[in-house]
Structures are given as structure tokens and as C-alpha cells.
Amino acid sequence: MEAASDKLANDILLLDMRNICDFADYFVICSAESSKQIQAIYEEVESKLKKAAVKPLHFEGSTGSGWVLLDYGSLIIHIFSPEARQLYQLEKLWEQANMVVRIQ
């Protein structure tokens, strides 16, 4: 979350998924105002986790599509444009998850 915040991500949400799914323990969901900002957040997250010797298992989406997913196994990070976040509505889809923290 700190890496996303460092690059001025909006509405950062950390969800505890442990009681409702078996493929991840936590989701981070955040928004970015432009494709350049999505890229900057993605690069910052990847850089900070790489320094901690943590590499992504999977990557999906593209900055131009308005959505990027970084899969670190127990942690999945979603970086959305505001329009894509509204379209996918992950907060609503996973509303049973416990909200750990929200930074608006």
C-alpha cells in the first residue's frame, strides 16, 4: 500500500480475503488518474517488492486498458483507472471481505 501511496494512488483499499477465497490472502485495490500513473504505481510496487526478494507470479492487463493486476500469490494488487474500477466493482464483488484499511 505504501508503494501505491508513494505514487499518489487514489482510494487505496486493503481487503482481507482469507475467509472467503482460497487463492489469495489479501487484495489491494487502488485507482490512478492516467495510464502513466498506473505504470508508475505498477513500477513502484514491483520495485519495492523486488528489493524484498518478492517476485510476481503473474501479471495481467495493461496500462492502456485501465487495469493492471499483479499476482504475488497471497497478495493480489489491482491498479485501476476510475472508469475501470467502476466497471469491475471489485469492492462490491468481494463485499464479504474484511476491510483492513482504506486510504482515500
DRENMI-400610 format. One record per atom (N, C-alpha, C): chain; residue number from 1; x, y, z. Coordinates in nm, 2 decimals. Layout:
# residues N
A, NUM, X, Y, Z;
...
***
This chain:
# residues 104
A, 1, 0.08, -0.12, 0.00;
A, 1, 0.00, 0.00, 0.00;
A, 1, 0.09, 0.13, 0.00;
A, 2, 0.20, 0.12, 0.07;
A, 2, 0.29, 0.23, 0.07;
A, 2, 0.34, 0.27, -0.06;
A, 3, 0.37, 0.17, -0.14;
A, 3, 0.43, 0.19, -0.28;
A, 3, 0.32, 0.26, -0.36;
A, 4, 0.20, 0.22, -0.35;
A, 4, 0.09, 0.29, -0.43;
A, 4, 0.07, 0.43, -0.38;
A, 5, 0.07, 0.45, -0.25;
A, 5, 0.05, 0.58, -0.19;
A, 5, 0.17, 0.67, -0.23;
A, 6, 0.29, 0.62, -0.24;
A, 6, 0.41, 0.70, -0.28;
A, 6, 0.39, 0.76, -0.42;
A, 7, 0.31, 0.69, -0.51;
A, 7, 0.29, 0.74, -0.64;
A, 7, 0.15, 0.80, -0.66;
A, 8, 0.09, 0.84, -0.54;
A, 8, -0.03, 0.92, -0.54;
A, 8, -0.15, 0.84, -0.59;
A, 9, -0.16, 0.71, -0.56;
A, 9, -0.28, 0.63, -0.60;
A, 9, -0.40, 0.69, -0.52;
A, 10, -0.52, 0.67, -0.57;
A, 10, -0.64, 0.72, -0.51;
A, 10, -0.71, 0.60, -0.45;
A, 11, -0.79, 0.63, -0.34;
A, 11, -0.88, 0.53, -0.28;
A, 11, -0.82, 0.39, -0.27;
A, 12, -0.71, 0.38, -0.19;
A, 12, -0.64, 0.26, -0.17;
A, 12, -0.71, 0.17, -0.07;
A, 13, -0.74, 0.05, -0.10;
A, 13, -0.82, -0.04, -0.02;
A, 13, -0.74, -0.17, 0.00;
A, 14, -0.73, -0.21, 0.13;
A, 14, -0.67, -0.34, 0.16;
A, 14, -0.78, -0.43, 0.21;
A, 15, -0.81, -0.54, 0.14;
A, 15, -0.91, -0.64, 0.19;
A, 15, -0.85, -0.77, 0.23;
A, 16, -0.90, -0.82, 0.34;
A, 16, -0.85, -0.95, 0.40;
A, 16, -0.94, -1.05, 0.33;
A, 17, -0.89, -1.14, 0.25;
A, 17, -0.97, -1.23, 0.17;
A, 17, -0.96, -1.38, 0.23;
A, 18, -0.89, -1.39, 0.34;
A, 18, -0.86, -1.53, 0.39;
A, 18, -0.99, -1.61, 0.42;
A, 19, -1.09, -1.55, 0.46;
A, 19, -1.21, -1.62, 0.50;
A, 19, -1.31, -1.65, 0.38;
A, 20, -1.28, -1.59, 0.27;
A, 20, -1.38, -1.60, 0.16;
A, 20, -1.33, -1.66, 0.03;
A, 21, -1.19, -1.67, 0.02;
A, 21, -1.14, -1.73, -0.10;
A, 21, -1.01, -1.81, -0.07;
A, 22, -0.98, -1.90, -0.16;
A, 22, -0.86, -1.98, -0.13;
A, 22, -0.74, -1.95, -0.22;
A, 23, -0.75, -1.85, -0.30;
A, 23, -0.64, -1.82, -0.40;
A, 23, -0.56, -1.70, -0.35;
A, 24, -0.60, -1.62, -0.25;
A, 24, -0.52, -1.51, -0.21;
A, 24, -0.56, -1.48, -0.06;
A, 25, -0.47, -1.42, 0.01;
A, 25, -0.50, -1.38, 0.15;
A, 25, -0.55, -1.23, 0.15;
A, 26, -0.49, -1.15, 0.06;
A, 26, -0.52, -1.01, 0.06;
A, 26, -0.53, -0.95, -0.08;
A, 27, -0.62, -0.86, -0.10;
A, 27, -0.63, -0.78, -0.22;
A, 27, -0.59, -0.63, -0.18;
A, 28, -0.52, -0.57, -0.27;
A, 28, -0.50, -0.42, -0.27;
A, 28, -0.57, -0.37, -0.39;
A, 29, -0.66, -0.28, -0.38;
A, 29, -0.73, -0.22, -0.49;
A, 29, -0.70, -0.07, -0.48;
A, 30, -0.66, -0.01, -0.59;
A, 30, -0.64, 0.14, -0.59;
A, 30, -0.67, 0.19, -0.73;
A, 31, -0.68, 0.32, -0.74;
A, 31, -0.71, 0.39, -0.86;
A, 31, -0.60, 0.49, -0.90;
A, 32, -0.58, 0.51, -1.03;
A, 32, -0.49, 0.61, -1.08;
A, 32, -0.55, 0.69, -1.19;
A, 33, -0.52, 0.81, -1.20;
A, 33, -0.59, 0.90, -1.29;
A, 33, -0.55, 0.89, -1.44;
A, 34, -0.43, 0.83, -1.47;
A, 34, -0.39, 0.82, -1.61;
A, 34, -0.31, 0.69, -1.63;
A, 35, -0.29, 0.65, -1.75;
A, 35, -0.21, 0.53, -1.78;
A, 35, -0.07, 0.55, -1.73;
A, 36, -0.02, 0.67, -1.74;
A, 36, 0.12, 0.70, -1.69;
A, 36, 0.13, 0.67, -1.54;
A, 37, 0.02, 0.71, -1.47;
A, 37, 0.02, 0.69, -1.32;
A, 37, 0.00, 0.55, -1.29;
A, 38, -0.08, 0.47, -1.37;
A, 38, -0.09, 0.33, -1.35;
A, 38, 0.05, 0.27, -1.36;
A, 39, 0.12, 0.30, -1.47;
A, 39, 0.25, 0.25, -1.49;
A, 39, 0.35, 0.28, -1.37;
A, 40, 0.34, 0.41, -1.33;
A, 40, 0.43, 0.45, -1.22;
A, 40, 0.40, 0.37, -1.09;
A, 41, 0.27, 0.35, -1.06;
A, 41, 0.23, 0.27, -0.94;
A, 41, 0.28, 0.13, -0.96;
A, 42, 0.26, 0.07, -1.07;
A, 42, 0.30, -0.07, -1.10;
A, 42, 0.45, -0.08, -1.08;
A, 43, 0.53, 0.01, -1.14;
A, 43, 0.67, 0.00, -1.13;
A, 43, 0.72, 0.02, -0.99;
A, 44, 0.66, 0.11, -0.91;
A, 44, 0.70, 0.13, -0.77;
A, 44, 0.67, 0.00, -0.69;
A, 45, 0.55, -0.05, -0.70;
A, 45, 0.51, -0.18, -0.63;
A, 45, 0.61, -0.29, -0.66;
A, 46, 0.64, -0.31, -0.79;
A, 46, 0.73, -0.41, -0.83;
A, 46, 0.87, -0.39, -0.78;
A, 47, 0.92, -0.27, -0.79;
A, 47, 1.05, -0.23, -0.74;
A, 47, 1.06, -0.26, -0.59;
A, 48, 0.97, -0.21, -0.51;
A, 48, 0.98, -0.23, -0.36;
A, 48, 0.97, -0.38, -0.33;
A, 49, 0.88, -0.45, -0.39;
A, 49, 0.88, -0.60, -0.36;
A, 49, 1.00, -0.67, -0.41;
A, 50, 1.05, -0.63, -0.52;
A, 50, 1.17, -0.70, -0.57;
A, 50, 1.29, -0.68, -0.48;
A, 51, 1.30, -0.56, -0.42;
A, 51, 1.40, -0.53, -0.32;
A, 51, 1.39, -0.62, -0.20;
A, 52, 1.26, -0.66, -0.17;
A, 52, 1.24, -0.76, -0.06;
A, 52, 1.24, -0.90, -0.10;
A, 53, 1.30, -0.92, -0.23;
A, 53, 1.31, -1.06, -0.28;
A, 53, 1.18, -1.13, -0.31;
A, 54, 1.08, -1.05, -0.34;
A, 54, 0.94, -1.10, -0.37;
A, 54, 0.91, -1.07, -0.52;
A, 55, 0.89, -1.17, -0.60;
A, 55, 0.86, -1.16, -0.74;
A, 55, 0.72, -1.19, -0.77;
A, 56, 0.66, -1.13, -0.87;
A, 56, 0.52, -1.16, -0.90;
A, 56, 0.51, -1.30, -0.97;
A, 57, 0.41, -1.37, -0.94;
A, 57, 0.38, -1.50, -1.01;
A, 57, 0.31, -1.48, -1.14;
A, 58, 0.24, -1.37, -1.15;
A, 58, 0.16, -1.34, -1.27;
A, 58, 0.13, -1.19, -1.28;
A, 59, 0.11, -1.15, -1.41;
A, 59, 0.08, -1.01, -1.44;
A, 59, -0.03, -1.01, -1.54;
A, 60, -0.13, -0.93, -1.53;
A, 60, -0.23, -0.92, -1.63;
A, 60, -0.27, -0.78, -1.66;
A, 61, -0.33, -0.75, -1.77;
A, 61, -0.38, -0.62, -1.81;
A, 61, -0.26, -0.54, -1.87;
A, 62, -0.30, -0.41, -1.89;
A, 62, -0.20, -0.32, -1.94;
A, 62, -0.24, -0.18, -1.90;
A, 63, -0.14, -0.09, -1.90;
A, 63, -0.17, 0.05, -1.85;
A, 63, -0.27, 0.11, -1.94;
A, 64, -0.27, 0.08, -2.07;
A, 64, -0.36, 0.14, -2.16;
A, 64, -0.50, 0.09, -2.15;
A, 65, -0.52, -0.03, -2.09;
A, 65, -0.65, -0.08, -2.07;
A, 65, -0.72, -0.03, -1.95;
A, 66, -0.65, 0.04, -1.86;
A, 66, -0.71, 0.10, -1.74;
A, 66, -0.71, 0.00, -1.63;
A, 67, -0.64, -0.11, -1.64;
A, 67, -0.64, -0.21, -1.53;
A, 67, -0.51, -0.30, -1.54;
A, 68, -0.44, -0.31, -1.43;
A, 68, -0.32, -0.39, -1.42;
A, 68, -0.34, -0.47, -1.29;
A, 69, -0.31, -0.60, -1.30;
A, 69, -0.31, -0.69, -1.19;
A, 69, -0.17, -0.75, -1.17;
A, 70, -0.13, -0.75, -1.04;
A, 70, 0.00, -0.81, -1.00;
A, 70, -0.03, -0.92, -0.90;
A, 71, 0.00, -1.04, -0.94;
A, 71, -0.03, -1.15, -0.85;
A, 71, 0.10, -1.20, -0.78;
A, 72, 0.10, -1.18, -0.65;
A, 72, 0.21, -1.23, -0.57;
A, 72, 0.18, -1.35, -0.48;
A, 73, 0.08, -1.43, -0.53;
A, 73, 0.04, -1.54, -0.45;
A, 73, -0.06, -1.51, -0.35;
A, 74, -0.02, -1.48, -0.23;
A, 74, -0.11, -1.45, -0.12;
A, 74, -0.16, -1.30, -0.13;
A, 75, -0.09, -1.22, -0.21;
A, 75, -0.13, -1.08, -0.23;
A, 75, -0.16, -1.05, -0.38;
A, 76, -0.27, -1.00, -0.40;
A, 76, -0.31, -0.96, -0.54;
A, 76, -0.33, -0.81, -0.54;
A, 77, -0.27, -0.74, -0.63;
A, 77, -0.28, -0.59, -0.64;
A, 77, -0.35, -0.56, -0.77;
A, 78, -0.45, -0.48, -0.76;
A, 78, -0.53, -0.43, -0.87;
A, 78, -0.51, -0.28, -0.88;
A, 79, -0.46, -0.23, -0.99;
A, 79, -0.45, -0.09, -1.02;
A, 79, -0.55, -0.05, -1.13;
A, 80, -0.64, 0.04, -1.10;
A, 80, -0.75, 0.07, -1.20;
A, 80, -0.75, 0.22, -1.24;
A, 81, -0.80, 0.24, -1.36;
A, 81, -0.84, 0.38, -1.39;
A, 81, -0.98, 0.39, -1.32;
A, 82, -1.02, 0.51, -1.29;
A, 82, -1.15, 0.53, -1.22;
A, 82, -1.27, 0.46, -1.30;
A, 83, -1.26, 0.47, -1.43;
A, 83, -1.37, 0.41, -1.51;
A, 83, -1.36, 0.26, -1.50;
A, 84, -1.25, 0.20, -1.51;
A, 84, -1.24, 0.05, -1.50;
A, 84, -1.27, 0.00, -1.36;
A, 85, -1.24, 0.08, -1.26;
A, 85, -1.28, 0.04, -1.12;
A, 85, -1.43, 0.04, -1.11;
A, 86, -1.49, 0.14, -1.16;
A, 86, -1.64, 0.15, -1.16;
A, 86, -1.70, 0.03, -1.24;
A, 87, -1.64, 0.00, -1.35;
A, 87, -1.69, -0.11, -1.43;
A, 87, -1.68, -0.25, -1.36;
A, 88, -1.56, -0.28, -1.31;
A, 88, -1.54, -0.41, -1.24;
A, 88, -1.60, -0.42, -1.10;
A, 89, -1.61, -0.31, -1.03;
A, 89, -1.67, -0.31, -0.90;
A, 89, -1.62, -0.42, -0.81;
A, 90, -1.49, -0.44, -0.79;
A, 90, -1.44, -0.54, -0.71;
A, 90, -1.48, -0.53, -0.56;
A, 91, -1.49, -0.41, -0.51;
A, 91, -1.54, -0.39, -0.37;
A, 91, -1.67, -0.45, -0.35;
A, 92, -1.76, -0.44, -0.45;
A, 92, -1.90, -0.49, -0.44;
A, 92, -1.89, -0.64, -0.46;
A, 93, -1.81, -0.69, -0.55;
A, 93, -1.80, -0.83, -0.58;
A, 93, -1.75, -0.91, -0.45;
A, 94, -1.65, -0.85, -0.39;
A, 94, -1.59, -0.91, -0.27;
A, 94, -1.63, -0.84, -0.14;
A, 95, -1.76, -0.79, -0.13;
A, 95, -1.81, -0.72, -0.02;
A, 95, -1.80, -0.80, 0.11;
A, 96, -1.79, -0.93, 0.11;
A, 96, -1.79, -1.01, 0.23;
A, 96, -1.65, -1.01, 0.29;
A, 97, -1.55, -0.96, 0.22;
A, 97, -1.41, -0.95, 0.27;
A, 97, -1.41, -0.85, 0.38;
A, 98, -1.32, -0.87, 0.47;
A, 98, -1.30, -0.77, 0.58;
A, 98, -1.20, -0.66, 0.53;
A, 99, -1.25, -0.54, 0.54;
A, 99, -1.17, -0.42, 0.51;
A, 99, -1.06, -0.40, 0.62;
A, 100, -0.94, -0.41, 0.58;
A, 100, -0.83, -0.39, 0.68;
A, 100, -0.80, -0.24, 0.69;
A, 101, -0.79, -0.17, 0.58;
A, 101, -0.77, -0.02, 0.58;
A, 101, -0.81, 0.03, 0.45;
A, 102, -0.85, 0.16, 0.45;
A, 102, -0.89, 0.23, 0.33;
A, 102, -0.82, 0.37, 0.34;
A, 103, -0.75, 0.41, 0.24;
A, 103, -0.69, 0.54, 0.24;
A, 103, -0.75, 0.62, 0.12;
A, 104, -0.82, 0.72, 0.15;
A, 104, -0.89, 0.80, 0.04;
A, 104, -0.82, 0.93, 0.01;
***
